């Protein structure tokens, strides 16, 4: 008795949604969430790692396949002194419904990051395969959501039936930018990050430019938002500016204006939503920078702590309360001439009552249950704009 006749399909840009660029590598293709021009303008290792992690990126195709294999080469992060991180998760979605979950076990590159020393070391590894079987019979729309927190080179797609292009969905496109919380932080899987949950509930197509540690009002990010066609754009601003202690209040307001001005150069009438930070008790009134408690990390649960002094706010240091007050005033002023500009207070997504029920496990990042709550709450607003 013979097995299935496998079909191998080259992975090309037209099979990918949610990526702004696709790089041809020695092994296959590497999806990027920032275009090459943006990447060329910043050599920061954190940004380059974050944008190469395919949060919100998915392989999308139509097929009668009942078995699917994706060969990939992940790059896994390991933090010195901390427990190993779990393997990246791939989510299978069939005809819009969750249908499986898997990982590429073993293999892959390993990137060891020493936060205390500010160094990293890459150990090369081999590719692996994630396999999904038992898919329902008949032609169907298939999506494979790539790990939101693991750089992933895609080598090949094997199926037991031919692959064709996915049907147009007719859905509106939502383009979102934010920090590690939008990137996915401690979500359980790529479809479990709050922007993906909100997009699915609202029936929208997501392009996620949540960039862990890198929502810093960079001009090249604003240009990427400006140049990407979308029906709705949202920008979540604040936490990274505080926890990197990147700028003072004098620079913050003009930088936000410049960021929004750049987006409006290319998208003058697209609904544009400015979202302030969710509640983060440690930084509500205490400025950054934020440091990792290495003793807590070694014990199994990393914990972040603020290193600033509340007295420094008088000298222009940013806190989340200062950021929210500034954003609310700025958006109100701009909206007088921009009727398509809107503001959402992040505490409406996660506020004091939520923190009492679902505290942030490491002091900064929401857990899987909080991602679900934030996604549900934001989804309620999406059709309004």
C-alpha positions as CSV (number, residue, x, y, z in Angstrom):
1,X,0.0,0.0,0.0
2,X,1.5,3.3,-1.0
3,X,1.4,6.6,0.9
4,X,0.1,9.9,-0.2
5,X,1.5,11.6,-3.3
6,X,3.2,14.7,-1.9
7,X,3.3,18.1,-3.6
8,X,6.1,20.5,-2.8
9,X,5.2,24.2,-3.3
10,X,7.8,26.9,-3.3
11,X,7.2,29.5,-0.7
12,X,6.8,32.9,-2.3
13,X,5.6,36.3,-1.2
14,X,2.1,35.7,-2.7
15,X,1.6,32.9,-0.1
16,X,2.3,35.2,2.8
17,X,0.1,37.7,4.5
18,X,1.2,40.2,7.2
19,X,4.8,40.6,5.9
20,X,6.0,43.9,4.4
21,X,9.1,42.3,2.8
22,X,10.3,38.8,2.0
23,X,14.1,38.2,1.9
24,X,15.6,35.4,-0.1
25,X,18.1,33.5,2.1
26,X,20.5,30.6,1.7
27,X,17.9,28.2,2.9
28,X,14.6,29.7,1.8
29,X,12.7,32.9,2.5
30,X,12.6,35.1,5.6
31,X,9.5,37.2,6.2
32,X,10.2,40.7,7.5
33,X,7.7,43.1,9.1
34,X,9.7,46.2,8.2
35,X,10.8,47.0,4.6
36,X,14.5,46.8,3.6
37,X,14.8,50.6,3.5
38,X,13.7,50.8,7.2
39,X,16.1,48.0,8.3
40,X,19.0,49.8,6.6
41,X,18.4,52.9,8.7
42,X,18.8,51.2,12.1
43,X,21.4,48.6,13.3
44,X,19.8,48.1,16.7
45,X,19.9,44.4,17.4
46,X,16.6,44.5,19.4
47,X,14.7,46.1,16.5
48,X,16.2,43.8,13.9
49,X,15.3,40.7,16.0
50,X,11.8,42.0,16.7
51,X,10.9,42.8,13.1
52,X,12.2,39.5,11.9
53,X,9.9,37.6,14.3
54,X,6.8,37.0,12.2
55,X,4.0,38.2,14.6
56,X,0.8,38.2,12.6
57,X,2.4,36.7,9.5
58,X,0.8,33.6,8.1
59,X,1.0,31.3,5.1
60,X,-2.4,31.3,3.3
61,X,-3.5,29.0,0.5
62,X,-6.4,26.9,-0.8
63,X,-6.1,23.1,-1.1
64,X,-7.9,19.8,-0.6
65,X,-4.9,18.6,1.5
66,X,-5.5,16.5,4.6
67,X,-1.9,16.6,5.6
68,X,0.5,19.6,5.5
69,X,4.2,19.8,6.4
70,X,6.1,23.1,6.7
71,X,9.9,22.9,6.8
72,X,11.4,25.8,8.7
73,X,14.6,27.0,10.3
74,X,13.8,28.9,13.5
75,X,16.1,31.1,15.5
76,X,15.4,30.6,19.2
77,X,16.3,33.1,21.9
78,X,17.9,31.9,25.2
79,X,18.6,34.5,27.9
80,X,21.7,33.8,30.0
81,X,20.7,32.9,33.6
82,X,17.1,32.3,32.7
83,X,15.2,29.0,32.1
84,X,14.9,27.9,28.5
85,X,12.0,29.4,26.5
86,X,9.4,27.1,25.0
87,X,9.6,26.4,21.3
88,X,7.7,28.7,19.0
89,X,4.2,27.8,18.2
90,X,2.5,27.4,14.7
91,X,-1.3,27.7,14.6
92,X,-3.3,26.0,11.9
93,X,-6.6,27.7,10.9
94,X,-9.0,26.0,8.4
95,X,-11.9,27.9,6.9
96,X,-11.5,30.5,9.6
97,X,-11.5,28.1,12.5
98,X,-8.6,26.8,14.7
99,X,-7.6,23.3,13.6
100,X,-4.3,22.5,15.1
101,X,-1.1,23.6,16.8
102,X,2.5,22.5,16.5
103,X,6.2,23.3,16.8
104,X,9.4,22.6,15.1
105,X,11.0,20.4,17.7
106,X,14.8,20.4,18.1
107,X,17.1,22.0,15.6
108,X,17.2,25.6,14.7
109,X,19.7,28.3,15.4
110,X,20.1,29.4,19.1
111,X,20.7,33.0,20.0
112,X,22.0,33.4,23.5
113,X,21.4,36.9,24.9
114,X,23.3,38.1,27.9
115,X,21.3,41.2,29.1
116,X,23.8,42.0,31.9
117,X,26.7,42.1,29.5
118,X,24.8,43.4,26.5
119,X,26.2,40.7,24.3
120,X,24.7,37.9,22.2
121,X,26.0,34.7,20.6
122,X,24.5,32.8,17.7
123,X,25.0,29.0,17.5
124,X,23.9,27.6,14.0
125,X,21.5,24.7,13.8
126,X,19.5,22.6,11.4
127,X,16.0,23.0,10.0
128,X,13.0,21.0,11.3
129,X,9.4,20.3,10.3
130,X,6.0,21.1,11.7
131,X,3.3,18.7,10.5
132,X,-0.5,18.9,10.6
133,X,-2.6,15.8,9.7
134,X,-6.2,14.8,9.8
135,X,-7.5,18.0,8.0
136,X,-11.1,17.7,6.8
137,X,-11.7,16.5,3.3
138,X,-12.6,18.9,0.5
139,X,-11.1,22.1,-0.8
140,X,-10.6,24.6,1.9
141,X,-8.8,27.8,2.9
142,X,-5.7,27.0,5.0
143,X,-3.7,29.4,7.2
144,X,-0.5,28.6,9.1
145,X,0.3,31.4,11.5
146,X,4.0,31.6,12.2
147,X,5.5,31.9,15.7
148,X,5.1,35.4,16.9
149,X,8.2,35.4,19.0
150,X,10.7,33.3,16.9
151,X,12.5,34.4,13.8
152,X,11.5,31.8,11.2
153,X,13.1,31.1,7.8
154,X,10.6,29.1,5.6
155,X,12.2,26.4,3.4
156,X,9.4,24.4,1.8
157,X,5.7,23.5,2.0
158,X,4.5,19.9,1.4
159,X,0.9,18.8,1.0
160,X,-0.9,15.7,-0.1
161,X,-2.9,17.7,-2.6
162,X,-2.0,20.6,-4.9
163,X,-1.9,24.1,-3.5
164,X,-3.7,27.1,-5.1
165,X,-4.0,30.8,-4.1
166,X,-6.4,31.7,-1.3
167,X,-9.6,33.4,-2.3
168,X,-9.9,37.1,-1.7
169,X,-11.5,37.7,1.6
170,X,-12.9,41.2,0.9
171,X,-12.0,42.1,4.5
172,X,-10.8,45.5,5.5
173,X,-7.1,45.7,6.4
174,X,-6.1,46.9,9.9
175,X,-2.4,48.1,10.2
176,X,-1.3,48.2,13.8
177,X,2.0,49.4,15.5
178,X,3.0,49.0,19.1
179,X,5.4,47.5,21.6
180,X,6.1,44.0,22.8
181,X,2.5,43.9,24.2
182,X,1.2,44.2,20.6
183,X,4.0,42.0,19.3
184,X,2.7,39.2,21.5
185,X,4.7,39.2,24.8
186,X,3.4,36.2,26.8
187,X,0.5,35.2,24.6
188,X,0.0,31.4,24.2
189,X,0.3,31.3,20.4
190,X,0.4,33.5,17.3
191,X,-3.4,33.6,17.0
192,X,-3.6,34.4,20.7
193,X,-1.9,37.8,20.6
194,X,-4.4,40.6,21.3
195,X,-4.3,42.2,17.8
196,X,-4.9,38.9,16.1
197,X,-7.8,38.2,18.4
198,X,-9.3,41.6,17.8
199,X,-8.9,41.3,14.0
200,X,-10.5,37.9,13.9
201,X,-13.5,38.9,16.0
202,X,-14.0,42.1,13.9
203,X,-13.5,40.3,10.6
204,X,-10.5,42.3,9.5
205,X,-7.1,41.4,8.0
206,X,-4.2,42.2,10.3
207,X,-0.8,43.6,9.5
208,X,1.0,43.7,12.8
209,X,3.9,46.0,13.3
210,X,4.1,45.4,17.0
211,X,7.8,45.5,17.6
212,X,9.1,44.3,21.0
213,X,11.1,47.0,22.7
214,X,11.0,49.1,19.6
215,X,7.9,51.3,19.5
216,X,10.1,54.4,19.8
217,X,8.5,56.8,17.3
218,X,11.2,56.0,14.7
219,X,10.7,57.9,11.5
220,X,11.3,54.8,9.3
221,X,8.5,53.0,11.1
222,X,6.2,56.0,10.4
223,X,7.2,55.8,6.7
224,X,6.4,52.1,6.7
225,X,2.9,52.8,8.1
226,X,2.5,55.6,5.6
227,X,3.4,53.4,2.6
228,X,1.4,50.4,3.5
229,X,-2.2,50.3,2.1
230,X,-4.7,49.9,4.9
231,X,-8.3,50.7,5.8
232,X,-7.5,51.5,9.5
233,X,-4.2,52.4,11.2
234,X,-3.6,52.3,14.9
235,X,-0.5,53.3,16.8
236,X,0.0,52.3,20.5
237,X,2.6,54.7,22.0
238,X,4.3,55.0,25.3
239,X,5.6,52.0,27.3
240,X,8.9,51.6,25.3
241,X,9.6,55.3,25.5
242,X,9.4,55.1,29.3
243,X,11.2,51.8,29.8
244,X,14.1,52.8,27.5
245,X,14.2,56.3,29.0
246,X,14.7,57.4,25.4
247,X,13.4,61.0,25.5
248,X,12.2,63.8,27.7
249,X,8.8,65.6,27.6
250,X,10.2,68.4,25.5
251,X,11.0,65.9,22.6
252,X,8.0,63.7,23.1
253,X,5.2,65.9,21.9
254,X,7.0,67.1,18.7
255,X,8.0,63.5,18.0
256,X,4.4,62.3,18.2
257,X,3.3,65.1,15.9
258,X,6.1,64.2,13.4
259,X,5.2,60.5,13.5
260,X,1.5,61.3,12.8
261,X,2.4,63.9,10.2
262,X,4.4,61.3,8.3
263,X,1.5,58.8,8.3
264,X,-0.9,61.5,7.1
265,X,1.4,62.4,4.2
266,X,0.3,59.1,2.5
267,X,-3.0,58.3,4.3
268,X,-4.7,61.6,4.9
269,X,-8.2,60.3,5.4
270,X,-7.7,56.7,6.7
271,X,-9.1,56.3,10.2
272,X,-6.0,56.7,12.5
273,X,-6.3,55.6,16.2
274,X,-3.8,56.7,18.8
275,X,-3.7,54.2,21.7
276,X,-2.1,55.2,25.0
277,X,-0.4,52.6,27.3
278,X,-2.3,50.0,29.3
279,X,-1.9,50.1,33.0
280,X,1.5,49.2,34.2
281,X,1.7,50.0,38.0
282,X,5.4,50.2,38.2
283,X,5.6,53.0,35.6
284,X,2.5,55.0,36.3
285,X,4.3,57.6,38.3
286,X,7.9,56.3,38.2
287,X,10.1,56.9,35.2
288,X,12.4,54.5,33.5
289,X,14.6,52.9,32.5
290,X,13.3,49.5,33.2
291,X,15.7,46.7,34.3
292,X,15.3,43.0,34.6
293,X,15.8,41.5,38.0
294,X,18.3,38.7,37.2
295,X,17.7,37.0,40.5
296,X,14.0,36.6,39.7
297,X,14.9,35.4,36.2
298,X,17.1,32.7,37.6
299,X,14.3,31.5,39.8
300,X,12.0,30.9,36.8
301,X,9.9,34.1,36.7
302,X,11.6,37.2,35.3
303,X,10.6,40.4,36.9
304,X,11.1,43.9,35.7
305,X,11.7,46.9,38.0
306,X,11.8,50.7,37.4
307,X,15.1,52.4,37.9
308,X,13.9,56.0,37.7
309,X,12.9,58.4,40.5
310,X,9.5,60.0,40.6
311,X,11.2,63.3,41.5
312,X,12.7,63.3,38.0
313,X,9.3,63.9,36.4
314,X,9.8,67.6,37.3
315,X,12.8,67.6,35.0
316,X,10.9,66.2,32.0
317,X,11.3,62.4,32.5
318,X,8.3,60.4,31.1
319,X,5.9,58.2,33.1
320,X,2.9,56.5,31.7
321,X,0.6,59.1,33.3
322,X,2.6,61.9,31.6
323,X,2.4,60.0,28.3
324,X,-1.4,59.5,28.5
325,X,-2.0,63.2,29.4
326,X,0.2,64.4,26.6
327,X,-1.4,62.0,24.0
328,X,-4.9,62.8,25.0
329,X,-4.3,66.6,24.7
330,X,-2.4,66.3,21.4
331,X,-5.0,64.1,19.7
332,X,-7.8,66.4,20.9
333,X,-5.9,69.4,19.4
334,X,-5.2,67.6,16.1
335,X,-8.7,66.2,15.7
336,X,-10.0,69.8,15.3
337,X,-8.5,69.6,11.8
338,X,-8.4,65.8,11.3
339,X,-11.9,64.3,11.8
340,X,-10.5,60.8,11.1
341,X,-8.1,60.9,14.1
342,X,-9.2,59.1,17.3
343,X,-7.9,58.4,20.8
344,X,-8.2,55.3,23.0
345,X,-7.0,55.3,26.6
346,X,-5.1,52.0,27.1
347,X,-6.6,51.6,30.5
348,X,-9.9,50.9,28.8
349,X,-8.2,47.7,27.5
350,X,-6.4,46.9,30.8
351,X,-7.0,49.0,33.8
352,X,-6.9,49.0,37.6
353,X,-9.7,46.4,38.0
354,X,-8.1,44.1,35.5
355,X,-4.7,44.4,37.2
356,X,-6.3,43.3,40.5
357,X,-7.8,40.2,38.8
358,X,-5.0,39.5,36.2
359,X,-1.7,41.0,37.4
360,X,1.1,41.3,34.9
361,X,3.2,38.2,35.5
362,X,6.6,40.0,35.1
363,X,5.4,43.5,36.0
364,X,5.2,44.7,32.3
365,X,3.7,42.1,29.9
366,X,0.2,40.7,29.9
367,X,-0.4,36.9,30.0
368,X,-2.6,34.9,27.7
369,X,-5.9,35.6,29.5
370,X,-5.2,39.3,29.4
371,X,-4.4,39.2,25.7
372,X,-7.9,37.7,25.2
373,X,-9.5,40.4,27.2
374,X,-7.7,43.2,25.4
375,X,-8.5,41.6,22.0
376,X,-12.2,41.4,22.9
377,X,-12.3,45.0,24.1
378,X,-10.5,46.4,21.1
379,X,-12.6,44.4,18.7
380,X,-15.7,46.1,20.0
381,X,-14.3,49.4,18.8
382,X,-12.9,48.3,15.4
383,X,-16.1,48.7,13.4
384,X,-16.7,52.2,14.8
385,X,-13.9,53.8,12.8
